[in-house]
Amino acid sequence: FEKFISILVCCIEIGDFQTASNIYCALFSPILARLSNTWKYLNSKLMLLLDQVSFLQLTNKHHFEKVTEILKCFTSPCVPPLMLFVIKLKNVMRSSEPVYITNNV
């Protein structure tokens, strides 16, 4: 698990949020979540790190806003989570107002 967590951190550092999101979701998939003996041997620093990047799930509005804010602060090119586009597209489809494309995230 430690290797995957370090890869996840590297992905966030280089701006590959899609891969980081996939790794995070895979780590908390039902199959891996059942490996309780493996999870209890992870040090608390790694567990805290996983808790800090939980926003990658995009399961609620707060996570969505946090990812959007992080992406706005990124100065170099990055790969946003695909789910971000899906959520924005869903909001556009629900809206009755005309939507204009901008360069903002």
N, CA, C and O atoms as a GROMACS GRO file, in nm:
protein
  420
    1PHE      N    1   0.081  -0.119   0.000
    1PHE     CA    2   0.000   0.000   0.000
    1PHE      C    3   0.086   0.126   0.000
    1PHE      O    4   0.050   0.227  -0.060
    2GLU      N    5   0.200   0.117   0.068
    2GLU     CA    6   0.286   0.234   0.080
    2GLU      C    7   0.334   0.282  -0.056
    2GLU      O    8   0.345   0.402  -0.080
    3LYS      N    9   0.363   0.190  -0.144
    3LYS     CA   10   0.409   0.226  -0.279
    3LYS      C   11   0.298   0.298  -0.354
    3LYS      O   12   0.323   0.399  -0.421
    4PHE      N   13   0.174   0.249  -0.345
    4PHE     CA   14   0.062   0.313  -0.413
    4PHE      C   15   0.035   0.452  -0.357
    4PHE      O   16   0.002   0.544  -0.431
    5ILE      N   17   0.049   0.467  -0.226
    5ILE     CA   18   0.027   0.598  -0.164
    5ILE      C   19   0.134   0.696  -0.210
    5ILE      O   20   0.104   0.813  -0.235
    6SER      N   21   0.258   0.651  -0.221
    6SER     CA   22   0.364   0.741  -0.268
    6SER      C   23   0.341   0.779  -0.415
    6SER      O   24   0.370   0.892  -0.454
    7ILE      N   25   0.291   0.686  -0.495
    7ILE     CA   26   0.258   0.718  -0.635
    7ILE      C   27   0.143   0.819  -0.640
    7ILE      O   28   0.145   0.912  -0.720
    8LEU      N   29   0.044   0.800  -0.554
    8LEU     CA   30  -0.068   0.893  -0.546
    8LEU      C   31  -0.019   1.034  -0.516
    8LEU      O   32  -0.064   1.130  -0.578
    9VAL      N   33   0.071   1.047  -0.421
    9VAL     CA   34   0.126   1.178  -0.384
    9VAL      C   35   0.202   1.239  -0.501
    9VAL      O   36   0.189   1.358  -0.529
   10CYS      N   37   0.282   1.158  -0.570
   10CYS     CA   38   0.355   1.208  -0.687
   10CYS      C   39   0.260   1.256  -0.795
   10CYS      O   40   0.285   1.358  -0.859
   11CYS      N   41   0.152   1.184  -0.816
   11CYS     CA   42   0.053   1.225  -0.917
   11CYS      C   43  -0.007   1.361  -0.883
   11CYS      O   44  -0.026   1.445  -0.971
   12ILE      N   45  -0.037   1.383  -0.755
   12ILE     CA   46  -0.092   1.511  -0.713
   12ILE      C   47   0.011   1.622  -0.734
   12ILE      O   48  -0.022   1.731  -0.779
   13GLU      N   49   0.135   1.592  -0.701
   13GLU     CA   50   0.241   1.693  -0.714
   13GLU      C   51   0.263   1.736  -0.860
   13GLU      O   52   0.292   1.852  -0.886
   14ILE      N   53   0.249   1.642  -0.953
   14ILE     CA   54   0.270   1.678  -1.094
   14ILE      C   55   0.140   1.722  -1.162
   14ILE      O   56   0.142   1.763  -1.278
   15GLY      N   57   0.028   1.715  -1.089
   15GLY     CA   58  -0.098   1.763  -1.143
   15GLY      C   59  -0.181   1.660  -1.216
   15GLY      O   60  -0.271   1.696  -1.292
   16ASP      N   61  -0.153   1.533  -1.196
   16ASP     CA   62  -0.232   1.427  -1.260
   16ASP      C   63  -0.340   1.381  -1.161
   16ASP      O   64  -0.326   1.277  -1.096
   17PHE      N   65  -0.445   1.459  -1.152
   17PHE     CA   66  -0.550   1.430  -1.055
   17PHE      C   67  -0.638   1.313  -1.096
   17PHE      O   68  -0.698   1.249  -1.009
   18GLN      N   69  -0.646   1.283  -1.224
   18GLN     CA   70  -0.726   1.168  -1.268
   18GLN      C   71  -0.663   1.038  -1.218
   18GLN      O   72  -0.732   0.953  -1.163
   19THR      N   73  -0.533   1.024  -1.237
   19THR     CA   74  -0.465   0.902  -1.190
   19THR      C   75  -0.468   0.896  -1.038
   19THR      O   76  -0.490   0.789  -0.981
   20ALA      N   77  -0.446   1.009  -0.972
   20ALA     CA   78  -0.450   1.012  -0.826
   20ALA      C   79  -0.587   0.971  -0.775
   20ALA      O   80  -0.599   0.898  -0.676
   21SER      N   81  -0.690   1.017  -0.841
   21SER     CA   82  -0.827   0.981  -0.804
   21SER      C   83  -0.852   0.831  -0.822
   21SER      O   84  -0.914   0.767  -0.738
   22ASN      N   85  -0.803   0.777  -0.932
   22ASN     CA   86  -0.819   0.634  -0.956
   22ASN      C   87  -0.746   0.550  -0.851
   22ASN      O   88  -0.799   0.449  -0.804
   23ILE      N   89  -0.626   0.591  -0.815
   23ILE     CA   90  -0.549   0.517  -0.713
   23ILE      C   91  -0.622   0.525  -0.579
   23ILE      O   92  -0.634   0.425  -0.509
   24TYR      N   93  -0.669   0.645  -0.543
   24TYR     CA   94  -0.740   0.661  -0.417
   24TYR      C   95  -0.864   0.571  -0.411
   24TYR      O   96  -0.886   0.502  -0.312
   25CYS      N   97  -0.941   0.574  -0.516
   25CYS     CA   98  -1.064   0.492  -0.519
   25CYS      C   99  -1.031   0.343  -0.515
   25CYS      O  100  -1.103   0.265  -0.453
   26ALA      N  101  -0.922   0.304  -0.581
   26ALA     CA  102  -0.883   0.163  -0.579
   26ALA      C  103  -0.839   0.120  -0.438
   26ALA      O  104  -0.871   0.009  -0.395
   27LEU      N  105  -0.767   0.207  -0.368
   27LEU     CA  106  -0.724   0.174  -0.232
   27LEU      C  107  -0.842   0.152  -0.139
   27LEU      O  108  -0.834   0.072  -0.045
   28PHE      N  109  -0.951   0.222  -0.164
   28PHE     CA  110  -1.068   0.209  -0.078
   28PHE      C  111  -1.179   0.126  -0.142
   28PHE      O  112  -1.295   0.134  -0.101
   29SER      N  113  -1.143   0.047  -0.240
   29SER     CA  114  -1.241  -0.044  -0.300
   29SER      C  115  -1.277  -0.151  -0.196
   29SER      O  116  -1.198  -0.177  -0.105
   30PRO      N  117  -1.393  -0.211  -0.207
   30PRO     CA  118  -1.435  -0.310  -0.107
   30PRO      C  119  -1.336  -0.425  -0.088
   30PRO      O  120  -1.317  -0.473   0.024
   31ILE      N  121  -1.274  -0.469  -0.195
   31ILE     CA  122  -1.181  -0.582  -0.183
   31ILE      C  123  -1.060  -0.544  -0.097
   31ILE      O  124  -1.021  -0.620  -0.009
   32LEU      N  125  -1.002  -0.427  -0.123
   32LEU     CA  126  -0.884  -0.386  -0.046
   32LEU      C  127  -0.922  -0.338   0.093
   32LEU      O  128  -0.843  -0.351   0.186
   33ALA      N  129  -1.039  -0.283   0.109
   33ALA     CA  130  -1.083  -0.235   0.240
   33ALA      C  131  -1.097  -0.350   0.340
   33ALA      O  132  -1.085  -0.329   0.460
   34ARG      N  133  -1.121  -0.469   0.290
   34ARG     CA  134  -1.135  -0.585   0.378
   34ARG      C  135  -1.003  -0.638   0.430
   34ARG      O  136  -1.001  -0.725   0.517
   35LEU      N  137  -0.892  -0.588   0.379
   35LEU     CA  138  -0.760  -0.634   0.424
   35LEU      C  139  -0.721  -0.562   0.553
   35LEU      O  140  -0.625  -0.485   0.555
   36SER      N  141  -0.794  -0.588   0.658
   36SER     CA  142  -0.776  -0.515   0.784
   36SER      C  143  -0.637  -0.534   0.844
   36SER      O  144  -0.583  -0.440   0.902
   37ASN      N  145  -0.579  -0.652   0.831
   37ASN     CA  146  -0.446  -0.673   0.885
   37ASN      C  147  -0.342  -0.589   0.812
   37ASN      O  148  -0.246  -0.541   0.874
   38THR      N  149  -0.360  -0.571   0.684
   38THR     CA  150  -0.267  -0.488   0.606
   38THR      C  151  -0.283  -0.341   0.642
   38THR      O  152  -0.184  -0.270   0.660
   39TRP      N  153  -0.407  -0.295   0.654
   39TRP     CA  154  -0.432  -0.155   0.686
   39TRP      C  155  -0.377  -0.117   0.822
   39TRP      O  156  -0.328  -0.005   0.840
   40LYS      N  157  -0.385  -0.208   0.919
   40LYS     CA  158  -0.340  -0.170   1.054
   40LYS      C  159  -0.188  -0.157   1.064
   40LYS      O  160  -0.138  -0.101   1.162
   41TYR      N  161  -0.114  -0.207   0.965
   41TYR     CA  162   0.032  -0.192   0.967
   41TYR      C  163   0.080  -0.064   0.898
   41TYR      O  164   0.199  -0.033   0.903
   42LEU      N  165  -0.010   0.009   0.836
   42LEU     CA  166   0.028   0.138   0.778
   42LEU      C  167   0.050   0.238   0.891
   42LEU      O  168  -0.027   0.244   0.987
   43ASN      N  169   0.156   0.317   0.879
   43ASN     CA  170   0.180   0.413   0.986
   43ASN      C  171   0.079   0.526   0.982
   43ASN      O  172   0.013   0.549   0.881
   44SER      N  173   0.068   0.595   1.092
   44SER     CA  174  -0.034   0.699   1.106
   44SER      C  175  -0.011   0.815   1.010
   44SER      O  176  -0.106   0.882   0.970
   45LYS      N  177   0.114   0.840   0.973
   45LYS     CA  178   0.144   0.948   0.879
   45LYS      C  179   0.080   0.921   0.742
   45LYS      O  180   0.026   1.012   0.680
   46LEU      N  181   0.088   0.797   0.697
   46LEU     CA  182   0.028   0.762   0.568
   46LEU      C  183  -0.125   0.766   0.575
   46LEU      O  184  -0.191   0.807   0.479
   47MET      N  185  -0.181   0.724   0.687
   47MET     CA  186  -0.326   0.729   0.701
   47MET      C  187  -0.375   0.874   0.705
   47MET      O  188  -0.481   0.906   0.650
   48LEU      N  189  -0.299   0.962   0.768
   48LEU     CA  190  -0.333   1.104   0.771
   48LEU      C  191  -0.326   1.162   0.630
   48LEU      O  192  -0.411   1.241   0.590
   49LEU      N  193  -0.225   1.122   0.556
   49LEU     CA  194  -0.210   1.168   0.418
   49LEU      C  195  -0.329   1.124   0.333
   49LEU      O  196  -0.382   1.204   0.255
   50LEU      N  197  -0.371   1.000   0.348
   50LEU     CA  198  -0.489   0.952   0.275
   50LEU      C  199  -0.613   1.030   0.313
   50LEU      O  200  -0.699   1.057   0.228
   51ASP      N  201  -0.624   1.065   0.439
   51ASP     CA  202  -0.739   1.144   0.483
   51ASP      C  203  -0.737   1.283   0.421
   51ASP      O  204  -0.842   1.338   0.387
   52GLN      N  205  -0.619   1.340   0.405
   52GLN     CA  206  -0.606   1.474   0.348
   52GLN      C  207  -0.640   1.478   0.199
   52GLN      O  208  -0.681   1.582   0.148
   53VAL      N  209  -0.624   1.367   0.130
   53VAL     CA  210  -0.655   1.365  -0.014
   53VAL      C  211  -0.790   1.300  -0.042
   53VAL      O  212  -0.818   1.261  -0.156
   54SER      N  213  -0.873   1.287   0.060
   54SER     CA  214  -1.005   1.225   0.041
   54SER      C  215  -1.094   1.305  -0.053
   54SER      O  216  -1.192   1.252  -0.105
   55PHE      N  217  -1.060   1.433  -0.075
   55PHE     CA  218  -1.139   1.516  -0.167
   55PHE      C  219  -1.137   1.460  -0.309
   55PHE      O  220  -1.221   1.497  -0.391
   56LEU      N  221  -1.043   1.369  -0.339
   56LEU     CA  222  -1.033   1.311  -0.473
   56LEU      C  223  -1.156   1.227  -0.509
   56LEU      O  224  -1.179   1.198  -0.626
   57GLN      N  225  -1.233   1.189  -0.409
   57GLN     CA  226  -1.353   1.108  -0.436
   57GLN      C  227  -1.460   1.187  -0.509
   57GLN      O  228  -1.539   1.129  -0.584
   58LEU      N  229  -1.465   1.317  -0.488
   58LEU     CA  230  -1.570   1.402  -0.547
   58LEU      C  231  -1.710   1.351  -0.516
   58LEU      O  232  -1.797   1.346  -0.602
   59THR      N  233  -1.729   1.312  -0.390
   59THR     CA  234  -1.859   1.256  -0.351
   59THR      C  235  -1.957   1.360  -0.301
   59THR      O  236  -2.076   1.332  -0.287
   60ASN      N  237  -1.909   1.481  -0.273
   60ASN     CA  238  -2.002   1.584  -0.229
   60ASN      C  239  -1.958   1.721  -0.280
   60ASN      O  240  -1.852   1.734  -0.342
   61LYS      N  241  -2.038   1.821  -0.254
   61LYS     CA  242  -2.013   1.955  -0.307
   61LYS      C  243  -1.882   2.013  -0.252
   61LYS      O  244  -1.809   2.081  -0.324
   62HIS      N  245  -1.852   1.985  -0.126
   62HIS     CA  246  -1.728   2.036  -0.066
   62HIS      C  247  -1.606   1.981  -0.139
   62HIS      O  248  -1.512   2.056  -0.168
   63HIS      N  249  -1.606   1.852  -0.171
   63HIS     CA  250  -1.495   1.791  -0.245
   63HIS      C  251  -1.483   1.854  -0.383
   63HIS      O  252  -1.372   1.884  -0.429
   64PHE      N  253  -1.595   1.874  -0.449
   64PHE     CA  254  -1.596   1.933  -0.582
   64PHE      C  255  -1.535   2.073  -0.578
   64PHE      O  256  -1.452   2.108  -0.662
   65GLU      N  257  -1.576   2.153  -0.480
   65GLU     CA  258  -1.525   2.289  -0.467
   65GLU      C  259  -1.375   2.290  -0.435
   65GLU      O  260  -1.302   2.375  -0.485
   66LYS      N  261  -1.331   2.196  -0.353
   66LYS     CA  262  -1.189   2.190  -0.317
   66LYS      C  263  -1.104   2.156  -0.439
   66LYS      O  264  -0.999   2.218  -0.460
   67VAL      N  265  -1.146   2.059  -0.518
   67VAL     CA  266  -1.071   2.022  -0.638
   67VAL      C  267  -1.068   2.139  -0.736
   67VAL      O  268  -0.964   2.168  -0.795
   68THR      N  269  -1.181   2.205  -0.754
   68THR     CA  270  -1.187   2.320  -0.843
   68THR      C  271  -1.093   2.430  -0.797
   68THR      O  272  -1.024   2.492  -0.879
   69GLU      N  273  -1.089   2.455  -0.668
   69GLU     CA  274  -1.000   2.558  -0.613
   69GLU      C  275  -0.852   2.520  -0.633
   69GLU      O  276  -0.771   2.605  -0.669
   70ILE      N  277  -0.819   2.394  -0.611
   70ILE     CA  278  -0.680   2.349  -0.631
   70ILE      C  279  -0.641   2.364  -0.777
   70ILE      O  280  -0.530   2.407  -0.807
   71LEU      N  281  -0.730   2.328  -0.867
   71LEU     CA  282  -0.698   2.338  -1.009
   71LEU      C  283  -0.678   2.483  -1.053
   71LEU      O  284  -0.595   2.510  -1.139
   72LYS      N  285  -0.752   2.575  -0.994
   72LYS     CA  286  -0.734   2.716  -1.027
   72LYS      C  287  -0.598   2.768  -0.983
   72LYS      O  288  -0.542   2.859  -1.044
   73CYS      N  289  -0.544   2.710  -0.875
   73CYS     CA  290  -0.414   2.753  -0.823
   73CYS      C  291  -0.298   2.693  -0.900
   73CYS      O  292  -0.185   2.741  -0.890
   74PHE      N  293  -0.324   2.588  -0.977
   74PHE     CA  294  -0.217   2.521  -1.052
   74PHE      C  295  -0.173   2.611  -1.166
   74PHE      O  296  -0.255   2.655  -1.247
   75THR      N  297  -0.043   2.638  -1.174
   75THR     CA  298   0.008   2.723  -1.282
   75THR      C  299   0.054   2.641  -1.402
   75THR      O  300   0.053   2.691  -1.515
   76SER      N  301   0.093   2.518  -1.379
   76SER     CA  302   0.136   2.433  -1.490
   76SER      C  303   0.018   2.350  -1.540
   76SER      O  304  -0.082   2.337  -1.470
   77PRO      N  305   0.029   2.294  -1.659
   77PRO     CA  306  -0.080   2.208  -1.709
   77PRO      C  307  -0.105   2.090  -1.615
   77PRO      O  308  -0.012   2.037  -1.555
   78CYS      N  309  -0.229   2.052  -1.604
   78CYS     CA  310  -0.262   1.939  -1.518
   78CYS      C  311  -0.376   1.858  -1.580
   78CYS      O  312  -0.441   1.901  -1.675
   79VAL      N  313  -0.398   1.740  -1.524
   79VAL     CA  314  -0.504   1.651  -1.570
   79VAL      C  315  -0.610   1.645  -1.460
   79VAL      O  316  -0.590   1.577  -1.359
   80PRO      N  317  -0.721   1.715  -1.478
   80PRO     CA  318  -0.825   1.714  -1.375
   80PRO      C  319  -0.899   1.580  -1.374
   80PRO      O  320  -0.896   1.506  -1.473
   81PRO      N  321  -0.964   1.549  -1.263
   81PRO     CA  322  -1.043   1.425  -1.259
   81PRO      C  323  -1.156   1.430  -1.361
   81PRO      O  324  -1.222   1.532  -1.377
   82LEU      N  325  -1.178   1.321  -1.429
   82LEU     CA  326  -1.285   1.313  -1.528
   82LEU      C  327  -1.421   1.342  -1.465
   82LEU      O  328  -1.508   1.401  -1.528
   83MET      N  329  -1.438   1.299  -1.342
   83MET     CA  330  -1.565   1.320  -1.274
   83MET      C  331  -1.598   1.468  -1.261
   83MET      O  332  -1.716   1.505  -1.257
   84LEU      N  333  -1.497   1.553  -1.256
   84LEU     CA  334  -1.519   1.697  -1.250
   84LEU      C  335  -1.596   1.744  -1.373
   84LEU      O  336  -1.689   1.824  -1.362
   85PHE      N  337  -1.557   1.695  -1.490
   85PHE     CA  338  -1.626   1.731  -1.613
   85PHE      C  339  -1.767   1.673  -1.617
   85PHE      O  340  -1.860   1.739  -1.665
   86VAL      N  341  -1.783   1.554  -1.567
   86VAL     CA  342  -1.915   1.490  -1.566
   86VAL      C  343  -2.011   1.571  -1.478
   86VAL      O  344  -2.126   1.594  -1.516
   87ILE      N  345  -1.964   1.613  -1.362
   87ILE     CA  346  -2.048   1.691  -1.272
   87ILE      C  347  -2.083   1.826  -1.334
   87ILE      O  348  -2.198   1.870  -1.329
   88LYS      N  349  -1.982   1.892  -1.393
   88LYS     CA  350  -2.009   2.021  -1.456
   88LYS      C  351  -2.106   2.006  -1.573
   88LYS      O  352  -2.194   2.090  -1.591
   89LEU      N  353  -2.090   1.902  -1.652
   89LEU     CA  354  -2.179   1.878  -1.765
   89LEU      C  355  -2.322   1.853  -1.716
   89LEU      O  356  -2.418   1.902  -1.776
   90LYS      N  357  -2.334   1.777  -1.609
   90LYS     CA  358  -2.466   1.750  -1.552
   90LYS      C  359  -2.532   1.880  -1.506
   90LYS      O  360  -2.651   1.900  -1.526
   91ASN      N  361  -2.453   1.969  -1.444
   91ASN     CA  362  -2.507   2.098  -1.400
   91ASN      C  363  -2.547   2.185  -1.519
   91ASN      O  364  -2.647   2.256  -1.512
   92VAL      N  365  -2.470   2.179  -1.626
   92VAL     CA  366  -2.503   2.256  -1.746
   92VAL      C  367  -2.633   2.204  -1.807
   92VAL      O  368  -2.717   2.282  -1.850
   93MET      N  369  -2.649   2.074  -1.812
   93MET     CA  370  -2.769   2.015  -1.870
   93MET      C  371  -2.893   2.050  -1.789
   93MET      O  372  -3.002   2.062  -1.845
   94ARG      N  373  -2.879   2.067  -1.659
   94ARG     CA  374  -2.993   2.102  -1.574
   94ARG      C  375  -3.028   2.250  -1.585
   94ARG      O  376  -3.143   2.289  -1.563
   95SER      N  377  -2.930   2.331  -1.620
   95SER     CA  378  -2.950   2.475  -1.625
   95SER      C  379  -3.033   2.514  -1.746
   95SER      O  380  -3.020   2.456  -1.854
   96SER      N  381  -3.119   2.613  -1.727
   96SER     CA  382  -3.199   2.661  -1.839
   96SER      C  383  -3.138   2.786  -1.900
   96SER      O  384  -3.183   2.835  -2.004
   97GLU      N  385  -3.033   2.839  -1.835
   97GLU     CA  386  -2.967   2.959  -1.885
   97GLU      C  387  -2.863   2.921  -1.990
   97GLU      O  388  -2.811   2.809  -1.987
   98PRO      N  389  -2.833   3.011  -2.084
   98PRO     CA  390  -2.728   2.981  -2.182
   98PRO      C  391  -2.592   2.969  -2.112
   98PRO      O  392  -2.563   3.042  -2.017
   99VAL      N  393  -2.511   2.878  -2.160
   99VAL     CA  394  -2.380   2.854  -2.100
   99VAL      C  395  -2.274   2.902  -2.197
   99VAL      O  396  -2.278   2.872  -2.316
  100TYR      N  397  -2.179   2.977  -2.144
  100TYR     CA  398  -2.071   3.028  -2.226
  100TYR      C  399  -1.941   2.962  -2.183
  100TYR      O  400  -1.913   2.948  -2.064
  101ILE      N  401  -1.863   2.922  -2.280
  101ILE     CA  402  -1.737   2.854  -2.253
  101ILE      C  403  -1.633   2.959  -2.217
  101ILE      O  404  -1.616   3.058  -2.288
  102THR      N  405  -1.562   2.934  -2.106
  102THR     CA  406  -1.454   3.022  -2.065
  102THR      C  407  -1.327   2.942  -2.047
  102THR      O  408  -1.330   2.819  -2.054
  103ASN      N  409  -1.219   3.010  -2.024
  103ASN     CA  410  -1.092   2.941  -2.000
  103ASN      C  411  -1.076   2.901  -1.854
  103ASN      O  412  -0.979   2.834  -1.819
  104ASN      N  413  -1.168   2.940  -1.769
  104ASN     CA  414  -1.162   2.901  -1.628
  104ASN      C  415  -1.202   2.756  -1.612
  104ASN      O  416  -1.274   2.700  -1.694
  105VAL      N  417  -1.153   2.697  -1.504
  105VAL     CA  418  -1.185   2.557  -1.477
  105VAL      C  419  -1.329   2.543  -1.440
  105VAL      O  420  -1.375   2.432  -1.413
   0.00000   0.00000   0.00000
